[in-house]
Amino acid sequence: MVEQISRRTVIRGLGGITIGLPLLEEMLPAAMPGAQEVPVRAFNLFFGLGIPAPLQQEGFDGVLEPLRPLADKLLIMRGVDHTRADEKGANAHYDGAAAAFTAEPPQGEARSGGGSIDQLIRRATHPDGLPPGMVPTLIGGTFFRRSRVCRYVHSYNPDGTVAATMQERPRDLFERVFGTLDIAGDGDLTRRRLKRSVLDSVVDQYRFYTGGRSPLGSSSRGRVAEHLDRIREFEQRAFALQRTSDGAPDAPPRSELLHGGAADPGGMGIDITVEELTNEWRLMADLYAMAVKMDRVRFGSLTFLAAGERIRLKGDYKYDGQHIFTFDDAGQQNASGDKGCSHEWWHKFDENKKNEQLRAHAHLKMRELAWFLSRLDGPDAQEANGRSILQNSLITISTESGDGRHNDVKRELTGVFHAVSGANGRFKTGQIQDVGAEGMDVYNTLLGAMGVQNRLGPVDREFRPTEAILA
């Protein structure tokens, strides 16, 4: 009989490196296989510019098509209203983005109007702090529009401050999850960027868990080896680690995409190809999903393109082996600068026209969100209760507006697309519901089902639970 080990068993290396193990049969209670309680997790998944409400009515036959393979594990909600988040002198790029996951308007340019769903659940679930060795909150994303923090950050403390530093480069996200190695140089211990694989620092424990003296059975030893190989693969992708002739990797280069101020030159937008955009996003999504599967993080947010995103996308777009569209935003707009960017298709939306370009952009966004979600639903994401991490977690998906035209605030901030995963059977999935409810009531319903006593919004506001979404 193999030895039972704890679910929190980790491999520890130099400089604070911590590598969690996947769920193994040796971690399950011997007397009650499959009965181990799964952790509470809550993540906010944001995409920019939104899906016009009329297009949402087409369900999986329209731009939501890429979500169809996950349909039985998601609850799609239409008719969610964020009009209370309207702030005079601004627009839905700010208001709707700030309201996503908080249901409140922003407090200036660097704060939300209150706490986000994930952070309220985090505090209710772990009032004394998370288990040792965990990243308290992980915020990451691929985005380029930068004015106002609420455009791209979507995890907030109850006072509206940002819950953690935003990680916008895959290598930074990797270091946030694993830490950086402390390397001695010139007689002093200095903190440097990684020049070696984090796995090099845990090689002895790696050999122990995969070798003949391992407390694991042969099947689990194979899973651990595969798990660590995958970490090395992602690390090499994030850092472009390539072995030199003497066996040492080169210093990691910078991300190929623009970041910081260069990514948003005066709001005029940048040129980018489909391949450039999706390659970096998918590495970011893979790394984030790996951190969740390793139980290094249970709360946070991930952003695919900012609110009011300004990019001029080019290139062929395919889905499921079929050519969907050829992007050429500037050429098809016959404009340069910000007027040639993709966000103009949302401002020009007309329910009586084909909206071909907007549809293609929205379809691509759903494909990339599905990429991340599917990483939490594969064979290596199954948990002790027989469900996947996707099914056991509360993943709330939202955006900034239900209509990109700024000439009608009520239309712009109603019909905002939302979807949630089942949160271990708490919410109905496999459905598309026309909830017709205020975002604050939807969010407070989610929080109540997750065991959170505190509510969003004014203390004296009447709470109208959205009971139809409850399982």
N, C-alpha and C positions, 0 to 999 in steps of 0.2 A: 504493500500500500504506500502511495506517495504521501509526502508530508503536506499538510494544509498550510498555506501561506496567506498573509493578509492582502486584501485588495489594495492597501496603501503601500505595498512593498515597492520600493524603487531602487534603481541602481544609482549610486552616488559616485561622483568623480571629483576631480580637482576644481578649485575655484568656485564651488557652489553649484556645479553641474548636477542636475537631477533629471533622471530619465525614468518615467513611469512605465510599468509593464502593461500589456493588454490584459483583458479579462481571461483568466485561465481556469480550467476545471479545478485546480488545486485551491482556488480562492473561494469556491462555493462551499457552504456548510455541508459536511458529509451526510448529516441526517436529513437535510432538507434541500436537495439539489434544486437549483433554479429559484430558491425562495429568497435569496439575498436582496436586501433593499437597494434600489438604485438611487444615486444622488439626485438632488434637485438641481436643475440647470435652467438658466434663462438667458437667451441671446436675442439681440435686436438686429435684424437684417434689413438694411436700407438700400434702395435704388433711387437714382435721381430722375426728376422730371415727371414721373407718374404714368398712369394709364388713364386716358380719358374715359369717363364713366360709360359712354355708349359702347366703347370697345370691350369693356368688361362684360357686357351683356352677352357677348358671343361665347363666353366660357372657353373651354379647351379647343374649340374650333377656330379660335382667333389667336391673338398674341399670347395667350396663356398656354398655348400648345405644349411648350417644353416642360410645363409642370404636370402634364397628364400622367407620366409614369409614376409620379408621387402622389397622385390625386387621392388615393385611399388613406394617405397619411397626413393630409392637410385639410383644414377648413378654410375655404375661401369666403371672405366677407365683403359684400358690396353695400354701398349706401352708408358709409361711416362719415360722420359730419364733424369737421374741425373748425366751424365758423367762429367759435368762441375764441380761437387763437388769432383772429385777425388783429393786426396792429397797424394803426393809421400811419401812413408814410412809408410803409414797407409793402411787400407782396408775398405771394405764397411760396416763392423760393425760400424766403426766410421763415415766414409764419408756419407754413405747412411742415417744413423740415424740423422746426423747433417743436411742433406739436406731435410729430411722430414719436411714439413711445412715452410721451409725457402728457399729452392732451392740453398743453398750456402754451401761450405765446412766449417768445423769448424775453429775457431781461437784458436788453442792450445787445451788444455784438459778440459777447463771449460767454453768455450764460443762458441756460434754458429757464423756463418758468417754474421748474420743479424737478423732482426726481423722475428717472425713467423706470420702466417696468422691471428691468433686470436688477437695478440697484435696490429697489424696494424689496424685491424677493430675496436678494442676497442678505440684506440686513435682518429680515424676518427669519430666514433659515439659519443664519450663522450670526446671532447677536454678539457672540464672543469672538468672532473672527473665524476665518477659514482654517482648515487643517494645515499644519506646517508644510512648507514646500510648495504651496500652490500660488499661482499668480492671482492676486485678488480680483483684478478686472483686466480683460484683454480687449483693446480697441484697435482695429486695423482696417485697412481699406485701400482701394485704388481709386483715386479722385484727382481732379485738377483745378476746379473752381474753389477759391480759397477765402474770399471775403466772407466774414462772419463764421464763427466756429460751428454754428448749428447746421451749416450746409453739409458738413462731413462727419462730425462727431455725434454719436447717438447713444451715449451712455452717460448719465448724469446723476450726481449725488442729490439728496433731497433738497439741498439749498440751491440747486441749479448749476453748481460748478462741475466742470468736466471730471469724470470719475477716474481717468487714467490718461497717460500720455498716448497720443495717437501714433500708431506705427504704420507708416505708409510705404516702407521698403521691405521686401521679403526678408532681407538679412537682418533688419532691425526687429522684425517680428520673431525671427528665429532666436535672436539673442535675448529678447524679452522672455521667451519661454524657457530657454536653457541657461541663460546667464552668459557671462564672458569669462574666459580663463584668466586667472592671475598668473602672469609670466614674469619670472625674474629677469631683469636686464640691467647691466652695468652695476651689479651689486645691490640694486634696489628692487623691491617688489612693485611693479607697475601694472596698471590695468590697461590692457591693449585690446584691440579688436582681435577676433579669432584668427590665428594663422595655422591652427591645427584643427582637425575634426574633434567635436566634443566626444565622439565615441573613442578616440584615442586615449582619453582620460579615464575611461571605465573599462579598459580592455580586460583587466584581471577578473572583474565581476562578470563581464560578458562571457568569458571562458568558463567561469564557475556555473552560471545558469544554463549554459548550453552543453556542458561537458558531462563526463561520466559521474561526477560527484554531485550533480545537480539534484535538488529536492523535487524536480519536476519530472513528469512522465515524458516519454518520447514525443508525443503529440505536442505537448506544451513547449518542450525545448525547441521544436521546429518553429512554433509560433513566435517565440521570443527572438530567435535568429532572424526570422522574416521581418519582425517588427523593427529590429535594430538596423537591418539592411535598408528598410524604407526610410528611417530617419537619416541614414547616411546619404541616401539618394536625394532627399529633399534638401539636405544641407549643401550638397554639391551643386544643386540647382540654384539655391539661394545665394551661394558665395562663389559659384563658378570655380570650385576647387579642382585644380588639375595637378596631378603629381608631376614633379619635375624629375630630372635624371637622378637626383640624390634622394628621391622619395619624399621630399617635403613639398606641400602644396604652395602655390603662389599666393600672395596676399590677395584677398577678395576684391574685385573691382566694384565700382558703383553700379546701382541699378541702371538699366539702359533707358528707362523712361525719365521724363522730367519730373522734378519734385521741388518743393519749396516755391519761392517766388517765380522761378523760371517756368513753373507749370501753369501759372496764371498771369501772363504778361499784360497787366492793365485791364484784365477782363476781356481781352480780344480773342482768346481761345488759342488752341494749339492744333497742329496737324498730327494725326496718329493713324496707324493702320489697324485693321481688325486683329491681325496677328500680334502686333505689339501690345495692344490693349488686353487681349484675352490671355496671352502667355503669362504676363506678370500677375494678372488677377488670379489665374488658376493656381499659380505657385503660392500666392498669398492665401487663397482659399484652402489649398491642400495643407499648408502649414498650420492654419487656424484649426482645421478639422483634426489634424494630428494632435494638437495640444489638447483638444477636447477628449479625444479617444484615450490619451495618456492620463486623463484626469488631472492635468496640470491647470486647467481653467474650467470654471463652471458658469461664469457670468461675463457679459461684455457685449460688444457690438461689432458688426462688420459692414462696410460700406462699399457698394459697387457704383461708382460715379456719384458726384455730389449733386445737391439740389441746384437747379439752374445750370447744370454742367455745360461747359462751352468747349467742345472739341469738334474738329473737322475730320470726320472719320472717312477712311478710304479702304477699299478692298472688297473681295468677294466674301459673302456670308453664306455658310451652309449649315443645314440642320438635318440630322439623321440621314446624312449622305446625299441630301438634295440641295441644289442651289436655290437659295431664297431670294437674294438681292445682291446687287453690287453697289456698295456705298461710295458716294462722292459728294459729300455735303456741300462743299464750296461750289463745285461745278453745277450741281443741280439747283442750288440756290442762286447761282450766277452772282455771287457776292463774295467779298473778302472779309477778314476780321471777324468780329462777333456776329455779323449778319450772315456769315457763311457757315455758322455752327449748327450742330444738330438741334439745339434747343429751339431754333426758329420754327422747326416743324410743329412743335407743341403750340407755339403762339399762333400758328396758321391753321390749327386743327379745324376742320369743318365736317360735321357728322353727315353731310350730304355729299361728301367727296370720298375718294378712295383712301386718301392719307397714306399712300404707299410707303413713303420714307419713314414716317412716324411709326407705322406698323412694324417695319423691319427693325428699327431701333428698339422698340419695346419687346419684340420677339427675342432679339439678341440678349436683352437684359434678363428675360426669364430663363433663357438657356444657361446663362452664367450663374444665376441664383440656383438653378437646379443642379448645376455642377457641384456647388458647395453642399447643398442639402443631401445629394446622393452619397457624398463622402461620409456622411453620418448614418448611412442606411445600408451599407454593404455587409458582407459576411464578417469583416473584422470590426464591425461596430455593434455586434449583438451583445446584449447584456444578460445578467443573471435571470431576469424575469421573462426571457424569451423575446423581448422586444428590442428594437434597435435604439441607438442613442437619439436618432431623430424622433422616434415615437415617444421616448421617455422624457425628452426635453420640451420646454416651452420656447419655441423659436417663433418670434413675432416678426412678420414681414410687412413693411410699409414703405411709404414714399411721401412726396411733398404735396401733391394736388390731384384732384379729380378732373381738372380741365386746365390746360396751360395758358388760356387766354386771360390776361390781366384785367379785362374790362368788366368783370362781374365777380366780386369777392365771394358771394354766396355759392355760385356755381363752381368757383375755383377750389373752395375748401370743403365742398361736399362730394360725396361719391369717391372718397379717397380709398384706393385699393388696400386691403388688409388680408393677411392669411396667417394662420397659426398652426403649429403642430399639436399633437394630442396631449402632451405633458403627462404621459403615463396614464392615459385613459380619462383625463379630466374633461377634455373637450371633444365635441363631435368632429369626426374627420370623415373624409369621403363625400363631402357635401360642398355645394356653393349656396350660400344663404344671402338673401337680401335683408340685412339686419335692420336697416333704417334707424340707426341709433347714433347718439352723440359719442364721439371717440372716448370721452371721459368715462361714460358708463360702460362701454366695451372694456376699457382698460381696467376699471375697478372690478368688473366681473371676473376678468382674468386673475387679478390679484387676489380676490376673495377665494377663488377656487384653489389658488396656490398657498392658501393659509396665511395671507397677509392681512392683518387687521387694519392697518393704516390705509387711507384712501387718498386718491388724487383730487385736487380741486378744493374749493372753499368748504369749510367745515359745515356751514349751514345749508349747503346745496343738497337738494333731495337726490338720493341715489336711485336710479332706475335700472335695475340689473337686466342684462341682456341674457335672459335665461335660455333662449333657444340655442345658444352655443354650448351649453353645458351638457356633458354626457350623462 
